[in-house]
Amino acid sequence: DIAKKIFEHKSEILSELGDDVIWTWDSPNIDGFGVRFSIEDVYDNSNREIIKDYFKNWLNSFVNTIRPILKEN
């Protein structure tokens, strides 16, 4: 089961993804990850590239962290 495999690597995943990750695998009815990003105005067009870059980098980090775990066995 994928959730079990992910949960077994919780400390490693949290360490690699950093303080911005929100781990919800322990919550009832919600299995997954979230991320928080503080920015003054998400609707300000001058922040558009900053926001896109943040999520692009975070997504790459997420994939690079999770993919090897899922490929085990």
Buried (B, 14 or more C-beta within 10 A) or exposed (E): EEEEEBBEBEEEBBEBBEEEBEBEBEEEEEEEBEBEEEEEEEEEEEBEEEEEEBEEEBEEBBEEBBEEBEEEE
